[in-house]
Structures are given as structure tokens and as C-alpha cells.
């Protein structure tokens, strides 16, 4: 059976090929002059690294080149991989049960399906799971989550369309307490009348969870659509201002060449990407290792990779 790294590498070929193609443009320059660094910076930006992260990578590369007295582009790729790996190596928060997981994200990113995949994963791990349908502004969202809950075999707490989302979360927390639930996953609205309304609603839900779920740890997850590229980074910044994000799930990674956006998301916001979606099946929501992802972008071999080897 293929390792997670090999599965990820085989499913994320569009992102890998796009990155290597753009990087190769810079590698046409053999001299480490201004033209090379300008071309490299532009290539990184076009690979969805974002302006700030691309500039930071190039600045660090210049420092390392000077320190190691490198004169040509030979060896630059190894330096780039090392720098990018350092940028995405962050401390990830631990999740302790019992826990309330609040899942946020705009409509259309695959939030409800992702919740179902998460629930299935935790059930397979032997956890007692409950879901709360707090996206009451879309009747279809409640119905979809209920269908998934029945498939996975977990209890769902719901209300009528248009009900106060906070009341659903309130009821769900008390039901989770009474039934000794390990993991309560709360769906939330992805769109209200405007961004301010959405963020205010999420802040209200956070207060309810903090107040009523004193016996639970809290874990806030943002679901992002990888195909949106830099827009995903903008969404991450916005949601992190409204609710402190503990982690991110990237969906549709297998269908995009814009997966490079995970680099600035992690390095700029210091928020780990916990899972990525590389297909439609529940087992296609896989744990994400940022160091393995960076290595994959440069890896042309058929060998497996263990990011912890030698540590």
C-alpha cells in the first residue's frame, strides 16, 4: 500500500508540475545576478507563494548564498527547499478530547463534506462523535449534513431552517455532555448578508462554546478551496481575525495547480494545515505534513520520504 507521501505526490502532480515549470524559468540564468533573483521572485509569485512570502524566500536565499559563498545556480534548489522547509516548520497545537471543533469557511469550499470525512476518521479511531448543524441559513446544508451523519453513523443535533445557530450549538454542547461525546463537530454558516455579519455570528458562536463548553477543549478549523489560490490566503487572514484558528483543511488539492498557496498560509499566519483533500472518498482526506509537501515540490525520484528520518 502506498504511503501518504506517495499518494499525495501522485495526486498533486498539477501543483508540483506548475511549481517546477515556473522555477525552471529562473534556472535558465546561471549567474547569481539581479536578473536571476528578479526572475526567481516572479516565478515564486506565479507559483502562488504570494508577494510577501516570495520576497522573504529570495531575501533569505541571498543571505544563505553569501554565507556559503555560492557563485552559480548549481545547488540553489537545495537551498530553496531548505529555506521553504524552515518557513513551514511550525509548532502545531495538540487537540485533547473531549473537544468542540468549530468548522468555518465560505460556501462552496466543501465544508459539509469535509465535516463528514472528519467524523468518519474520528469514528474509525474509536471516538464517540456528534455533529451540530449550525448552518441554519441554508436548509440544504442541514439536510446534507444529516444525510452524511446517517451514513457515518453519528448523532446530529439540528433545528429548523432559519433558527438561531447559537441555540443549535448550545443544545449540541449540552447533548454532548449528557452522552459523553468525545468530539463535537459544529458546522457553521459560510455566508450571511455581508462579511461583518458573518464574522459577528462566528464570534457569537465562539462565546457560546467558551461559556457552555467549559469542560471541552476548543479547536477551530478553517476549510479552504485550494483552487482559489491567493484568495484562500485572504480568507484565512479574515477568518483568523474573527476566530482564532487552530488549523486549516485544504480541499480540492488534487484538482489544482495552485496548491503552492499552502506555503504562505503556514509561514505568514503560523497556522498549520492539518488535512488536505486529495479525492472524493473519506480516506482521501489525509493528514498533511508541510515538510513533506515542500520536499515533494522538488522531488523527481520514485523513493519514499520520511520528514523525521535522522531526527
N, C-alpha and C positions, 0 to 999 in steps of 0.2 A: 504494500500500500504506500502511495506517495506521501512524503512528509508535507506538512503545512507549507513549508518554504517552496517545495517543488510545485504544489498545487497553486500557490499564489503566483509563482513565476510563470506558470503555463497559462493562467487566466488573465494576467496583467500585461500581456505582450504589447498591447497598444500603448500603454504608458511607457513601458521600457523602450520600445522602438522609437517612440516620439522623442524621448529624452536623449537617446544615443544619437539620433539623427541630428538634433539641434546641437548637441555637444561636438559632433564631428565637424560642423562648420567652423567652430573655433579652433579645432585641432589642425586645420589646414595651415594655420600660422605656426611656424616652427620657432620663431623668435619670441621671447617673452617681452614684447614691447607693448606700447599703448594700444595698438591695433588689436593685438591678441586679447588683452583684458576687456576692451570695449566689446569685442565680438563675443567673448565668453559671457559677460554680463547680460548682453542682449539674448544670448542663447538660453541662459537660465530663466530669464523673464518669460521668454516664449515657451519654456517648459513648465509654466505655471508655478514657478517658485516665488513670484511676486517681486516687486521692486526692492523693498526693504531687505528681504532675505537674500536676494541675488547680490545686492551691493555688499551685504555683510559677508557673504561667501567669498566674493572676489577680494575684499579687503583682507580677510584672514589668509587667503591664498597668497597674496602679495607678501604678507609678513612671513609666512612659512617658507616661501621661495627664497626670501632674503636670508632667513635663518639657516637654511640648508644649502645655500649657495647654488641653487639650481639655475642653469643657463638656458636650457631648451625645454620644449613642451614634453619631452620624454619624462615620465614619472609624475606629470601633473595630474593625471587621472587618479592615481593612488592618493595623492594629496587631497584632491577634491572629495573623494569618498571618505577619507578620514575626517575632514572638516565637517562634511554634512552629517556624518555619524555622530560626531561630538554635539552638533546642534540639536539633534533629535533625541539624545540620550538624557532623559529627564526622570525624576523620581515619580513613580505612579502611585496614587493613593490606594490603600487597601480597602476592600469592601467587606464589612462584617455583617453577619446576619444576627437577628432579624433586621431587614433593611427595606426602606421605601425608595424605590427607583422612580424618579420623575423623568419621563422621556419627552423631550421638546424638539421642535423643528417645524419648518414651514410645511404647508400642504404640498403633496406631490413627491416628497423625498423617499417615501416608502416606510413611513414611521410605524403604521399599524402592523404591517407585515414583519417589520424588524422586531417589534414587541413580541409577536408570536414566535419568531425564531429564538429570541432570548428566553421566553418562557419554556420552550421545548428544551433548550440547552440546560436550563436550571433543573427542570424535571428529570432529565436524563442523569443529572448529577445527584439526584435523590433529594432535592429540596422541595418543600411544600410551597407552591406558587399560587398567587392570586393576581388578577388583573383588574384595574379600575378604568371604566370607560368615561373619562372626564372630558373628552372632546364632544361635548353635548351640542355644539353648534352645528355639527353635521350628523344627521341621522344615519347616513351611510357609514360613518366611522364607527358608531356604536354597533351597528349590525355586522360590520366586517370583523370587528374585534370579538364579538360574541361568537361568530362562526369559527374564528380561529381558536378561541378558548375551548369550544366544544371539541375541536379536532385534537388539540393538545391535551385536553383532559384537565383543565384548571378552572377554578371557580371565577366568575366575573361579577363585579359589582357595577350596576348601571342604573340609569334613571331615564326619564322621558327626554326626548329631544327638546333643547332649549332650557333645560334645567340648569341650576347654578352648578358649575363644575366643582366649586369648593365643597358643596354638600355631598357630591359623589365621593370625593376624596375623603371627606370627614367620615362618611359611612364605611368606606373601604378600610380605613385605618382601624376603626373600632371592630369591624368584622375580622380583620387580620389578627388583631389582638385576641379576640374571643376564640379563634380557630387555630391559634398557634402557627400562623403562617410564617415561613422563613423569609420569603421575598414577595413584596407587593410592588407590582409594576403599574404605574399610572400613566395612561395616555393623556395627552393634553391637546388643546386646540392649536392649529397651525396658522389660523388666520382669523382675526376679528376685523373690526371696521378699519383700523389702521394700526401701525406698529406700536403706537403708545398704548392703545387698548390691549393689545396682545401682551406686551411686557408687563403692564399693570396687573393683568389677570394672572400671569405666571408668578409675579411677586406675591399676589394674594394666596395662591396655592402653596407657595413656599412657606408662608406664615402659618397656614393651616397645618401643614405637615410638621413644622417645627413645634407647634403648640400641642397638637393631638398625638403626634408620634414621638413623644419624648423617649420612649423605650426602644425606638428604632434608630439605626444609623441612617444617614441620608446619602443618596448618590444620584447626582443629576447628569443625565446623558443627553447629548445633542445628536440628532440624526441629520446627516448632510448627504446631499446627492453629489457624488464625485464628478458627474458630467458637467456641473456648473462651474468648475474651475475656480477662478478667483472670487466669484460670487459666494462660494462656500466659505471662504475666509472672512468675508464681510459679515455673513450670517453668524459665524462663530463669534466674532467680536461683539455683535449686537446682543446675542443671547447671553454671552458671558457677563455683560453689563447688567442684565436683568436678573439672572440666576447664576450663582457661582457654579460653573461647570466642572464636573469631576472627570468627565471623559467624553469621547466623541465616537460615533459609529459612522463610517463612510459606506454608503450604499452604491451599487452600480459601478463598482470599481472595475469589473470585468468588461464593461461596455464603453470605456472612455480612454482617451489618450491624455486626460487632464489630471491623472492621479498624483502628479507631482505636487499638487496643492497641499498634500498632507505635510510636506516639509515645512512651509511657513506656518501652517496651523500649529504644529507642535513647537517649533522654535520660537515663534513670536509670542504665542499665547501661553506657552508652557502647560498645555493641556494634552494629555495622551490620547492617541487614537487607540481605542480598546479593541474594536472589532471592525472588520471590513466585509462587505458583501461581495462575493465573487460568483454568484449564481442565484438561482431561484429556490433551491432546496434548503431546508433548515440547516443541514450540515455545511451549507455554503456561506454561513455567517461564521467566519473564522477569527480566532484571536490574532491580533496584529502585533508584530514586533517591528518597531521603526528601524532598528539597525539592520534587520534582515531585508527590509524594504529598500534601504539605501544600497546595500550590497547587491540586491537584485538588479538595480538600475545599471550597474557596471558589469554584471556577471555574464560572461559568454560561455562559461563552462557547463558541463552536464552534472557537475558534482553538487551534492547537498551542502547545506550551510548551517552551522550552529553558531549563533552570535555569542554564546557563552563559552565556546571552546577555548581553552587556555586561560580562562579567568580563575 
